[in-house]
Amino acid sequence: MVNTVVEDQVLDRAYAALADPTRRALLVALRSGDARISDLAGPLPMSFAGVSRHVGVLEAAGLVRREVRGREHWLSVRPDGLRLAEAWIREQTAFWSTRADALAARLERRNRQP
């Protein structure tokens, strides 16, 4: 039971973080490797403080890691943060695909009956 509650909280934070287009854009930008927050903030139409708040949400969700190097804050993606969310989606997809296939087969049998 406790494990389920913890997993639910992790999923809630991950999906809440991914629900925002700016945070998704930050994750996409980090695909090419580590980057400074200032580099990520440059092309975005918001203040550095705004980007920093989005980074904080991604960090709290376990999707990015921040490393302070001198005065610069570097970010990297934490792929492990997405694994639980991906597993949940995969499980739901498998379940509903099976149900949809069963329904389609039943409808096909019904339509073939005289």
MARZA-194974 format. One record per atom (N, C-alpha, C): residue number from 1; residue in three letters; atom name; x, y, z. Coordinates in pm, whole numbers. Atoms other than C-alpha are relative to their C-alpha. Example, Ala and Ser with C-alpha at 12.3 -4.5 7.8 and 13.67 -1.06 7.14 Angstrom:
BEGIN
+-----+-----+------+--------+--------+--------+
!   n ! res ! atom !   east !  north !     up !
+-----+-----+------+--------+--------+--------+
!   1 ! ala !    N !     89 !   -119 !      0 !
!   1 ! ala !   CA !   1230 !   -450 !    780 !
!   1 ! ala !    C !     90 !    120 !      0 !
!   2 ! ser !    N !    -82 !   -119 !     -6 !
!   2 ! ser !   CA !   1367 !   -106 !    714 !
!   2 ! ser !    C !    -77 !    109 !     73 !
+-----+-----+------+--------+--------+--------+
This chain:
BEGIN
+-----+-----+------+--------+--------+--------+
!   n ! res ! atom !   east !  north !     up !
+-----+-----+------+--------+--------+--------+
!   1 ! met !    N !     83 !   -120 !      0 !
!   1 ! met !   CA !      0 !      0 !      0 !
!   1 ! met !    C !     86 !    125 !      0 !
!   2 ! val !    N !    -88 !   -118 !     -8 !
!   2 ! val !   CA !    276 !    247 !     94 !
!   2 ! val !    C !     70 !     20 !   -133 !
!   3 ! asn !    N !    -69 !     -9 !    127 !
!   3 ! asn !   CA !    463 !    167 !   -226 !
!   3 ! asn !    C !    -90 !     61 !   -107 !
!   4 ! thr !    N !     94 !    -54 !     96 !
!   4 ! thr !   CA !    151 !    242 !   -430 !
!   4 ! thr !    C !    -20 !    150 !     21 !
!   5 ! val !    N !     17 !   -142 !    -30 !
!   5 ! val !   CA !    105 !    576 !   -255 !
!   5 ! val !    C !    121 !     79 !    -48 !
!   6 ! val !    N !   -123 !    -67 !     44 !
!   6 ! val !   CA !    468 !    671 !   -321 !
!   6 ! val !    C !      4 !      4 !   -152 !
!   7 ! glu !    N !      0 !      2 !    147 !
!   7 ! glu !   CA !    441 !    561 !   -684 !
!   7 ! glu !    C !   -103 !     98 !    -56 !
!   8 ! asp !    N !    101 !    -95 !     45 !
!   8 ! asp !   CA !    121 !    763 !   -722 !
!   8 ! asp !    C !     52 !    143 !     10 !
!   9 ! gln !    N !    -55 !   -134 !    -17 !
!   9 ! gln !   CA !    296 !   1071 !   -586 !
!   9 ! gln !    C !    106 !     30 !   -106 !
!  10 ! val !    N !   -103 !    -18 !    102 !
!  10 ! val !   CA !    589 !   1020 !   -823 !
!  10 ! val !    C !    -65 !     22 !   -136 !
!  11 ! leu !    N !     71 !    -17 !    126 !
!  11 ! leu !   CA !    351 !    979 !  -1117 !
!  11 ! leu !    C !    -68 !    136 !     -8 !
!  12 ! asp !    N !     67 !   -130 !     -2 !
!  12 ! asp !   CA !    153 !   1286 !  -1013 !
!  12 ! asp !    C !     98 !    113 !    -32 !
!  13 ! arg !    N !   -100 !   -105 !     24 !
!  13 ! arg !   CA !    468 !   1500 !  -1006 !
!  13 ! arg !    C !     52 !     -5 !   -143 !
!  14 ! ala !    N !    -52 !     13 !    137 !
!  14 ! ala !   CA !    598 !   1362 !  -1336 !
!  14 ! ala !    C !   -102 !     51 !   -101 !
!  15 ! tyr !    N !    101 !    -42 !     97 !
!  15 ! tyr !   CA !    270 !   1411 !  -1522 !
!  15 ! tyr !    C !    -32 !    148 !     13 !
!  16 ! ala !    N !     22 !   -144 !    -18 !
!  16 ! ala !   CA !    216 !   1757 !  -1370 !
!  16 ! ala !    C !    112 !     78 !    -66 !
!  17 ! ala !    N !   -114 !    -68 !     62 !
!  17 ! ala !   CA !    565 !   1855 !  -1483 !
!  17 ! ala !    C !    -10 !     -6 !   -152 !
!  18 ! leu !    N !      8 !     18 !    145 !
!  18 ! leu !   CA !    509 !   1715 !  -1832 !
!  18 ! leu !    C !   -121 !     69 !    -62 !
!  19 ! ala !    N !    121 !    -65 !     52 !
!  19 ! ala !   CA !    172 !   1890 !  -1864 !
!  19 ! ala !    C !     27 !    139 !    -55 !
!  20 ! asp !    N !    -29 !   -137 !     42 !
!  20 ! asp !   CA !    340 !   2225 !  -1924 !
!  20 ! asp !    C !     90 !      0 !   -124 !
!  21 ! pro !    N !    -80 !     -1 !    123 !
!  21 ! pro !   CA !    472 !   2300 !  -2276 !
!  21 ! pro !    C !    141 !     57 !     19 !
!  22 ! thr !    N !   -134 !    -55 !    -24 !
!  22 ! thr !   CA !    764 !   2506 !  -2143 !
!  22 ! thr !    C !     91 !   -105 !     60 !
!  23 ! arg !    N !    -82 !    105 !    -61 !
!  23 ! arg !   CA !    885 !   2219 !  -1928 !
!  23 ! arg !    C !     32 !   -110 !    -99 !
!  24 ! arg !    N !    -30 !     99 !    105 !
!  24 ! arg !   CA !    852 !   1978 !  -2218 !
!  24 ! arg !    C !    107 !     54 !    -94 !
!  25 ! ala !    N !   -102 !    -61 !     87 !
!  25 ! ala !   CA !   1054 !   2221 !  -2431 !
!  25 ! ala !    C !    138 !     -5 !     66 !
!  26 ! leu !    N !   -128 !      8 !    -71 !
!  26 ! leu !   CA !   1325 !   2229 !  -2164 !
!  26 ! leu !    C !     57 !   -142 !     -7 !
!  27 ! leu !    N !    -47 !    138 !     11 !
!  27 ! leu !   CA !   1343 !   1849 !  -2165 !
!  27 ! leu !    C !     49 !    -32 !   -140 !
!  28 ! val !    N !    -43 !     22 !    139 !
!  28 ! val !   CA !   1364 !   1844 !  -2544 !
!  28 ! val !    C !    136 !     66 !    -23 !
!  29 ! ala !    N !   -128 !    -70 !     17 !
!  29 ! ala !   CA !   1645 !   2101 !  -2532 !
!  29 ! ala !    C !    114 !    -75 !     66 !
!  30 ! leu !    N !   -105 !     75 !    -71 !
!  30 ! leu !   CA !   1834 !   1879 !  -2288 !
!  30 ! leu !    C !     34 !   -133 !    -66 !
!  31 ! arg !    N !    -33 !    124 !     72 !
!  31 ! arg !   CA !   1828 !   1585 !  -2530 !
!  31 ! arg !    C !    140 !      2 !    -57 !
!  32 ! ser !    N !   -132 !     -9 !     63 !
!  32 ! ser !   CA !   2145 !   1713 !  -2689 !
!  32 ! ser !    C !    112 !      4 !    103 !
!  33 ! gly !    N !   -102 !      5 !   -103 !
!  33 ! gly !   CA !   2325 !   1710 !  -2354 !
!  33 ! gly !    C !    -22 !    103 !    109 !
!  34 ! asp !    N !      8 !    -95 !   -112 !
!  34 ! asp !   CA !   2384 !   1907 !  -2037 !
!  34 ! asp !    C !      0 !    143 !    -52 !
!  35 ! ala !    N !      5 !   -141 !     39 !
!  35 ! ala !   CA !   2309 !   2277 !  -2055 !
!  35 ! ala !    C !    -15 !     86 !    125 !
!  36 ! arg !    N !     18 !    -97 !   -108 !
!  36 ! arg !   CA !   2324 !   2582 !  -1834 !
!  36 ! arg !    C !   -142 !     53 !     -6 !
!  37 ! ile !    N !    135 !    -56 !     -4 !
!  37 ! ile !   CA !   1994 !   2728 !  -1721 !
!  37 ! ile !    C !     -6 !    125 !    -87 !
!  38 ! ser !    N !      0 !   -123 !     80 !
!  38 ! ser !   CA !   2094 !   3056 !  -1884 !
!  38 ! ser !    C !     -8 !    -31 !   -149 !
!  39 ! asp !    N !      8 !     39 !    142 !
!  39 ! asp !   CA !   2140 !   2875 !  -2219 !
!  39 ! asp !    C !   -142 !    -42 !    -36 !
!  40 ! leu !    N !    137 !     46 !     26 !
!  40 ! leu !   CA !   1797 !   2717 !  -2190 !
!  40 ! leu !    C !   -100 !    116 !      3 !
!  41 ! ala !    N !     91 !   -114 !    -14 !
!  41 ! ala !   CA !   1635 !   3046 !  -2089 !
!  41 ! ala !    C !      5 !     93 !   -120 !
!  42 ! gly !    N !    -18 !    -94 !    111 !
!  42 ! gly !   CA !   1772 !   3240 !  -2387 !
!  42 ! gly !    C !   -112 !      2 !   -102 !
!  43 ! pro !    N !    102 !     -2 !    105 !
!  43 ! pro !   CA !   1524 !   3131 !  -2655 !
!  43 ! pro !    C !   -144 !      5 !     50 !
!  44 ! leu !    N !    136 !      3 !    -52 !
!  44 ! leu !   CA !   1223 !   3121 !  -2423 !
!  44 ! leu !    C !    -53 !    141 !     27 !
!  45 ! pro !    N !     60 !   -133 !    -19 !
!  45 ! pro !   CA !    981 !   3417 !  -2403 !
!  45 ! pro !    C !    -40 !     26 !    145 !
!  46 ! met !    N !     28 !    -26 !   -141 !
!  46 ! met !   CA !   1008 !   3453 !  -2025 !
!  46 ! met !    C !    129 !     37 !     70 !
!  47 ! ser !    N !   -117 !    -42 !    -78 !
!  47 ! ser !   CA !   1240 !   3577 !  -1756 !
!  47 ! ser !    C !     80 !   -121 !     45 !
!  48 ! phe !    N !    -87 !    104 !    -55 !
!  48 ! phe !   CA !   1530 !   3379 !  -1619 !
!  48 ! phe !    C !    -66 !    -60 !    124 !
!  49 ! ala !    N !     67 !     49 !   -122 !
!  49 ! ala !   CA !   1337 !   3355 !  -1290 !
!  49 ! ala !    C !   -115 !    -95 !    -34 !
!  50 ! gly !    N !    109 !     88 !     44 !
!  50 ! gly !   CA !   1041 !   3203 !  -1475 !
!  50 ! gly !    C !     51 !   -135 !    -42 !
!  51 ! val !    N !    -60 !    126 !     44 !
!  51 ! val !   CA !   1260 !   2942 !  -1639 !
!  51 ! val !    C !     51 !    -76 !    122 !
!  52 ! ser !    N !    -52 !     64 !   -120 !
!  52 ! ser !   CA !   1423 !   2871 !  -1304 !
!  52 ! ser !    C !   -112 !    -68 !     80 !
!  53 ! arg !    N !    114 !     62 !    -69 !
!  53 ! arg !   CA !   1080 !   2802 !  -1151 !
!  53 ! arg !    C !    -41 !   -129 !    -72 !
!  54 ! his !    N !     33 !    120 !     76 !
!  54 ! his !   CA !   1004 !   2556 !  -1432 !
!  54 ! his !    C !    104 !   -110 !     26 !
!  55 ! val !    N !   -107 !     97 !    -29 !
!  55 ! val !   CA !   1340 !   2388 !  -1371 !
!  55 ! val !    C !    -24 !    -61 !    138 !
!  56 ! gly !    N !     28 !     51 !   -134 !
!  56 ! gly !   CA !   1246 !   2357 !  -1004 !
!  56 ! gly !    C !   -109 !   -107 !      0 !
!  57 ! val !    N !    108 !    100 !     12 !
!  57 ! val !   CA !    927 !   2170 !  -1098 !
!  57 ! val !    C !     55 !   -129 !    -61 !
!  58 ! leu !    N !    -61 !    119 !     62 !
!  58 ! leu !   CA !   1126 !   1936 !  -1324 !
!  58 ! leu !    C !     90 !    -74 !     98 !
!  59 ! glu !    N !    -86 !     62 !   -102 !
!  59 ! glu !   CA !   1375 !   1876 !  -1043 !
!  59 ! glu !    C !    -84 !    -74 !    103 !
!  60 ! ala !    N !     86 !     62 !   -101 !
!  60 ! ala !   CA !   1100 !   1803 !   -790 !
!  60 ! ala !    C !    -65 !   -127 !    -53 !
!  61 ! ala !    N !     60 !    118 !     63 !
!  61 ! ala !   CA !    951 !   1554 !  -1036 !
!  61 ! ala !    C !    104 !   -107 !    -29 !
!  62 ! gly !    N !   -106 !     96 !     26 !
!  62 ! gly !   CA !   1288 !   1381 !  -1068 !
!  62 ! gly !    C !     34 !    -17 !   -147 !
!  63 ! leu !    N !    -24 !      9 !    144 !
!  63 ! leu !   CA !   1312 !   1456 !  -1440 !
!  63 ! leu !    C !    130 !     64 !    -43 !
!  64 ! val !    N !   -130 !    -61 !     30 !
!  64 ! val !   CA !   1625 !   1672 !  -1433 !
!  64 ! val !    C !     84 !      6 !    128 !
!  65 ! arg !    N !    -97 !    -14 !   -110 !
!  65 ! arg !   CA !   1934 !   1701 !  -1216 !
!  65 ! arg !    C !     76 !    130 !    -22 !
!  66 ! arg !    N !    -75 !   -125 !      6 !
!  66 ! arg !   CA !   2105 !   2029 !  -1136 !
!  66 ! arg !    C !    136 !    -22 !     66 !
!  67 ! glu !    N !   -135 !      6 !    -56 !
!  67 ! glu !   CA !   2479 !   2050 !  -1079 !
!  67 ! glu !    C !     57 !    142 !     -3 !
!  68 ! val !    N !    -59 !   -133 !     -8 !
!  68 ! val !   CA !   2641 !   2371 !   -960 !
!  68 ! val !    C !    149 !    -13 !    -25 !
!  69 ! arg !    N !   -143 !     -3 !     35 !
!  69 ! arg !   CA !   2978 !   2430 !  -1123 !
!  69 ! arg !    C !     44 !    146 !      7 !
!  70 ! gly !    N !    -37 !   -140 !    -21 !
!  70 ! gly !   CA !   3123 !   2750 !   -987 !
!  70 ! gly !    C !   -126 !     81 !     20 !
!  71 ! arg !    N !    120 !    -84 !     -9 !
!  71 ! arg !   CA !   2856 !   3014 !  -1044 !
!  71 ! arg !    C !   -109 !    -45 !    -97 !
!  72 ! glu !    N !     95 !     44 !    101 !
!  72 ! glu !   CA !   2679 !   2822 !  -1318 !
!  72 ! glu !    C !    -76 !   -124 !     47 !
!  73 ! his !    N !     86 !    114 !    -31 !
!  73 ! his !   CA !   2390 !   2581 !  -1277 !
!  73 ! his !    C !    -23 !    -78 !   -129 !
!  74 ! trp !    N !     13 !     86 !    116 !
!  74 ! trp !   CA !   2402 !   2293 !  -1524 !
!  74 ! trp !    C !   -110 !   -102 !     24 !
!  75 ! leu !    N !    109 !     96 !     -9 !
!  75 ! leu !   CA !   2107 !   2067 !  -1596 !
!  75 ! leu !    C !     27 !   -119 !    -90 !
!  76 ! ser !    N !     -3 !    120 !     83 !
!  76 ! ser !   CA !   2091 !   1713 !  -1725 !
!  76 ! ser !    C !   -130 !    -76 !     23 !
!  77 ! val !    N !    123 !     79 !     -9 !
!  77 ! val !   CA !   1799 !   1482 !  -1792 !
!  77 ! val !    C !     27 !   -123 !     87 !
!  78 ! arg !    N !     -4 !    123 !    -79 !
!  78 ! arg !   CA !   1732 !   1199 !  -1548 !
!  78 ! arg !    C !   -100 !    -97 !    -63 !
!  79 ! pro !    N !     92 !     92 !     67 !
!  79 ! pro !   CA !   1587 !    923 !  -1767 !
!  79 ! pro !    C !    -78 !    -89 !     97 !
!  80 ! asp !    N !     71 !     82 !    -98 !
!  80 ! asp !   CA !   1496 !    722 !  -1458 !
!  80 ! asp !    C !   -130 !     66 !     43 !
!  81 ! gly !    N !    119 !    -72 !    -40 !
!  81 ! gly !   CA !   1243 !    992 !  -1377 !
!  81 ! gly !    C !   -120 !    -27 !    -90 !
!  82 ! leu !    N !    108 !     28 !     95 !
!  82 ! leu !   CA !   1042 !    901 !  -1685 !
!  82 ! leu !    C !    -41 !   -146 !     -1 !
!  83 ! arg !    N !     27 !    144 !     11 !
!  83 ! arg !   CA !   1055 !    523 !  -1640 !
!  83 ! arg !    C !   -130 !    -43 !     64 !
!  84 ! leu !    N !    125 !     39 !    -66 !
!  84 ! leu !   CA !    769 !    492 !  -1392 !
!  84 ! leu !    C !   -120 !     50 !    -80 !
!  85 ! ala !    N !    109 !    -54 !     81 !
!  85 ! ala !   CA !    547 !    718 !  -1603 !
!  85 ! ala !    C !    -16 !    -81 !   -129 !
!  86 ! glu !    N !      5 !     81 !    123 !
!  86 ! glu !   CA !    637 !    521 !  -1915 !
!  86 ! glu !    C !    -59 !   -138 !     28 !
!  87 ! ala !    N !     51 !    132 !    -36 !
!  87 ! ala !   CA !    566 !    190 !  -1740 !
!  87 ! ala !    C !   -151 !      4 !     23 !
!  88 ! trp !    N !    143 !    -13 !    -25 !
!  88 ! trp !   CA !    224 !    314 !  -1629 !
!  88 ! trp !    C !    -76 !     11 !   -132 !
!  89 ! ile !    N !     65 !    -15 !    131 !
!  89 ! ile !   CA !    134 !    421 !  -1982 !
!  89 ! ile !    C !      2 !   -132 !    -76 !
!  90 ! arg !    N !    -11 !    129 !     70 !
!  90 ! arg !   CA !    260 !     91 !  -2126 !
!  90 ! arg !    C !   -101 !   -100 !     56 !
!  91 ! glu !    N !     95 !     91 !    -64 !
!  91 ! glu !   CA !     50 !   -104 !  -1873 !
!  91 ! glu !    C !   -143 !     32 !    -41 !
!  92 ! gln !    N !    135 !    -40 !     39 !
!  92 ! gln !   CA !   -264 !     96 !  -1953 !
!  92 ! gln !    C !    -26 !    -30 !   -147 !
!  93 ! thr !    N !     14 !     27 !    143 !
!  93 ! thr !   CA !   -205 !     64 !  -2327 !
!  93 ! thr !    C !    -22 !   -148 !    -25 !
!  94 ! ala !    N !     14 !    144 !     17 !
!  94 ! ala !   CA !   -164 !   -313 !  -2303 !
!  94 ! ala !    C !   -139 !    -46 !     44 !
!  95 ! phe !    N !    132 !     39 !    -51 !
!  95 ! phe !   CA !   -480 !   -348 !  -2093 !
!  95 ! phe !    C !   -110 !     40 !    -97 !
!  96 ! trp !    N !    109 !    -48 !     84 !
!  96 ! trp !   CA !   -699 !   -133 !  -2314 !
!  96 ! trp !    C !      8 !    -54 !   -142 !
!  97 ! ser !    N !    -14 !     62 !    133 !
!  97 ! ser !   CA !   -558 !   -278 !  -2637 !
!  97 ! ser !    C !    -62 !   -139 !      1 !
!  98 ! thr !    N !     58 !    134 !    -14 !
!  98 ! thr !   CA !   -651 !   -625 !  -2516 !
!  98 ! thr !    C !   -151 !      9 !      5 !
!  99 ! arg !    N !    144 !    -16 !    -12 !
!  99 ! arg !   CA !   -999 !   -507 !  -2422 !
!  99 ! arg !    C !    -61 !     41 !   -135 !
! 100 ! ala !    N !     51 !    -45 !    130 !
! 100 ! ala !   CA !  -1047 !   -331 !  -2757 !
! 100 ! ala !    C !      3 !   -115 !   -100 !
! 101 ! asp !    N !     -8 !    115 !     91 !
! 101 ! asp !   CA !   -929 !   -641 !  -2946 !
! 101 ! asp !    C !   -111 !   -101 !     30 !
! 102 ! ala !    N !    106 !     93 !    -38 !
! 102 ! ala !   CA !  -1172 !   -859 !  -2749 !
! 102 ! ala !    C !   -136 !     52 !    -45 !
! 103 ! leu !    N !    126 !    -60 !     43 !
! 103 ! leu !   CA !  -1458 !   -619 !  -2822 !
! 103 ! leu !    C !    -16 !    -12 !   -151 !
! 104 ! ala !    N !      6 !      9 !    146 !
! 104 ! ala !   CA !  -1372 !   -610 !  -3192 !
! 104 ! ala !    C !    -30 !   -143 !    -44 !
! 105 ! ala !    N !     24 !    140 !     34 !
! 105 ! ala !   CA !  -1364 !   -991 !  -3206 !
! 105 ! ala !    C !   -145 !    -39 !     29 !
! 106 ! arg !    N !    139 !     32 !    -36 !
! 106 ! arg !   CA !  -1700 !  -1016 !  -3029 !
! 106 ! arg !    C !    -97 !     62 !    -99 !
! 107 ! leu !    N !     88 !    -66 !     97 !
! 107 ! leu !   CA !  -1860 !   -763 !  -3261 !
! 107 ! leu !    C !      6 !    -68 !   -136 !
! 108 ! glu !    N !    -14 !     69 !    129 !
! 108 ! glu !   CA !  -1722 !   -945 !  -3563 !
! 108 ! glu !    C !    -77 !   -131 !      2 !
! 109 ! arg !    N !     76 !    126 !    -12 !
! 109 ! arg !   CA !  -1867 !  -1278 !  -3439 !
! 109 ! arg !    C !   -151 !     28 !     -5 !
! 110 ! arg !    N !    142 !    -36 !     -3 !
! 110 ! arg !   CA !  -2201 !  -1110 !  -3373 !
! 110 ! arg !    C !    -50 !     39 !   -138 !
! 111 ! asn !    N !     42 !    -44 !    134 !
! 111 ! asn !   CA !  -2211 !   -955 !  -3719 !
! 111 ! asn !    C !     -5 !   -115 !    -99 !
! 112 ! arg !    N !      1 !    116 !     90 !
! 112 ! arg !   CA !  -2143 !  -1295 !  -3881 !
! 112 ! arg !    C !   -118 !    -92 !     27 !
! 113 ! gln !    N !    113 !     85 !    -33 !
! 113 ! gln !   CA !  -2439 !  -1458 !  -3707 !
! 113 ! gln !    C !   -119 !     37 !    -87 !
! 114 ! pro !    N !    117 !    -28 !     86 !
! 114 ! pro !   CA !  -2751 !  -1497 !  -3923 !
! 114 ! pro !    C !   -112 !     69 !     73 !
+-----+-----+------+--------+--------+--------+
